[in-house]
């Protein structure tokens, strides 16, 4: 597959996948979802790759969910009705290697769901997290609600979904939505340390633990 909406790089045993749509705050369209699914599987089932890093281009946003400007009733691509984002969710959970969300800027709506589903989330100090579904008459009835409740507890998950507030990186850390918060200029170095530490461990044991 030729990538138009994402960047893909393999270095030092890690697969770095970046949503490359900064002009729309890295919102995803159907093609983005299809490319993400392909890239996550490509890295995740490669025996030379021990960890995946998922991020967004630029410093404004990790991802802000679905690109509403693309919503014309015909998403093209594989012919899926609506955005095939659940394929991305399943790929993140199904690959045997850990996936780290690299969050700088906004992780809102579907972007917050992506970060939540990753095995780890490492954020810059200026990152913002939250849901917007009920503000615009939508909701994620699958991973975005059920798994969020497992991560932060049902009461907090209901707060996040019902009230559509935005949370700072520190608040997200305090509620267990994030693993680590660092200054923006240290984000990549911190993620590289996590990657190196992960790859010191048994990939078979990690794959079993992830299941």
C-alpha positions in Angstrom: 0.0 0.0 0.0 1.2 3.5 -0.8 0.7 5.9 2.1 -0.8 9.3 1.6 -2.1 10.2 5.0 0.5 8.6 7.3 4.2 8.4 7.6 5.9 5.0 8.4 9.4 4.4 9.6 11.2 1.5 11.2 14.2 2.4 13.4 16.0 0.6 16.2 13.4 -2.1 16.4 10.4 0.2 16.6 7.8 1.0 14.0 6.9 4.7 14.1 3.5 5.5 12.5 2.5 9.1 12.2 -0.9 10.5 11.1 0.3 13.2 8.6 -2.7 15.5 8.3 -1.7 18.5 10.5 -3.8 21.0 8.6 -6.9 19.2 10.0 -5.4 18.5 13.4 -4.6 14.9 12.2 -8.3 14.1 11.9 -8.8 10.8 10.1 -10.7 10.0 6.9 -11.4 6.6 5.4 -8.1 6.4 3.7 -6.3 7.3 6.9 -8.0 4.5 8.7 -7.1 2.0 6.0 -3.5 3.1 6.0 -3.3 3.0 9.8 -4.7 -0.5 9.9 -2.2 -1.6 7.2 0.8 0.0 8.9 -0.1 -1.3 12.4 -0.4 -4.8 11.1 2.8 -4.4 8.9 4.8 -3.4 12.0 3.0 -5.5 14.5 3.6 -8.8 12.7 7.1 -8.1 11.7 9.4 -10.2 13.8 12.1 -7.4 13.6 9.7 -4.9 15.3 9.3 -5.1 19.1 7.1 -2.0 19.7 5.0 0.5 17.7 4.8 4.2 18.3 1.6 6.0 17.1 1.7 9.8 16.8 0.4 12.8 15.0 2.4 15.2 12.8 3.2 18.7 14.2 2.7 20.0 17.7 -1.0 20.9 17.6 -2.6 17.5 17.8 -2.2 13.8 18.2 -5.5 13.2 16.6 -8.9 14.9 16.8 -11.1 12.1 15.5 -13.1 11.9 12.2 -12.6 14.6 9.6 -16.1 16.0 9.2 -15.1 17.9 6.1 -14.8 14.5 4.4 -18.3 13.4 5.4 -20.2 13.5 2.2 -22.0 10.2 2.6 -19.5 8.4 0.4 -16.1 7.5 2.0 -14.9 5.4 -0.9 -11.9 3.2 0.0 -12.9 -0.3 0.9 -16.6 0.4 0.6 -17.2 0.4 4.3 -20.2 2.4 5.4 -18.9 5.1 7.7 -15.3 5.4 8.8 -13.5 2.0 9.2 -12.0 3.2 12.5 -12.9 0.0 14.3 -10.5 -1.8 12.1 -7.8 0.4 13.5 -8.9 -0.3 17.0 -8.9 -4.0 16.5 -5.4 -3.8 14.9 -4.0 -2.0 17.9 -5.4 -4.6 20.3 -4.6 -7.6 18.1 -1.0 -7.1 17.2 1.4 -9.0 19.6 3.6 -6.0 20.3 2.9 -3.0 22.6 1.6 0.2 21.0 2.7 3.5 22.5 0.6 6.6 21.9 2.8 9.6 21.4 0.5 12.5 22.4 1.4 16.1 21.7 -1.4 18.6 21.6 -5.0 17.5 21.3 -6.2 13.9 21.7 -9.9 14.6 21.3 -12.9 12.5 20.3 -11.7 9.6 18.2 -8.2 10.7 18.9 -8.7 10.2 22.6 -10.1 6.7 21.9 -7.0 5.8 19.9 -4.7 7.0 22.8 -6.8 5.0 25.3 -6.6 1.8 23.2 -2.8 1.9 23.0 -0.9 -0.2 25.5 0.9 2.9 26.8 0.3 6.7 26.4 3.1 9.1 26.9 2.2 12.8 26.6 3.8 16.2 26.5 2.9 18.6 29.3 0.6 20.6 27.0 -1.5 17.7 25.8 -5.3 17.8 26.1 -7.6 14.8 26.3 -11.4 14.5 26.0 -14.5 13.4 24.2 -16.9 15.4 22.2 -19.5 12.9 21.0 -22.6 14.0 22.9 -21.9 17.6 21.9 -22.3 16.7 18.2 -24.9 13.9 18.6 -22.6 10.9 18.4 -21.0 8.2 20.6 -18.6 5.3 20.2 -20.6 2.3 21.3 -17.6 -0.1 21.2 -14.0 0.2 22.3 -14.3 3.9 23.1 -16.8 3.4 25.9 -16.2 -0.1 27.2 -12.5 0.0 27.3 -12.3 3.5 28.7 -14.3 2.3 31.7 -11.8 -0.5 32.2 -8.9 2.0 32.1 -10.3 4.8 34.4 -13.3 3.2 36.0 -17.0 3.5 35.2 -17.7 6.7 37.1 -14.8 8.6 35.5 -15.6 7.2 32.0 -19.2 8.4 32.3 -17.9 11.8 33.3 -15.6 11.9 30.3 -18.4 10.9 27.9 -21.4 12.7 29.3 -19.8 16.1 30.1 -17.3 16.3 27.2 -14.8 18.2 29.3 -11.1 18.6 28.3 -8.4 17.3 30.7 -4.8 18.4 31.0 -2.0 15.9 30.6 -1.5 15.9 34.4 -5.2 15.3 35.0 -5.1 12.4 32.5 -2.1 11.0 34.3 -3.8 11.2 37.7 -6.8 9.3 36.4 -4.7 6.6 34.8 -5.4 7.6 31.2 -1.7 8.4 30.7 1.5 6.6 31.8 3.9 9.5 31.7 4.0 13.2 31.1 7.2 15.1 30.0 8.1 18.4 28.6 7.5 18.6 24.8 11.2 18.7 24.0 11.8 15.5 25.9 8.8 13.5 24.5 10.7 11.5 21.8 13.6 10.8 24.1 11.3 9.5 26.7 9.4 7.3 24.2 12.7 5.9 22.9 13.6 5.0 26.5 10.4 3.1 26.9 10.9 1.4 23.5 14.4 0.3 24.5 13.1 -1.0 27.9 10.3 -2.9 26.2 12.6 -4.5 23.7 14.9 -5.8 26.5 12.0 -8.1 27.5 10.8 -11.4 26.1 8.5 -10.6 23.1 6.7 -13.9 23.6 5.9 -13.2 27.2 4.7 -9.7 26.3 2.5 -11.1 23.5 0.9 -13.5 25.9 0.4 -10.8 28.5 -1.2 -8.6 25.9 -3.8 -11.2 25.0 
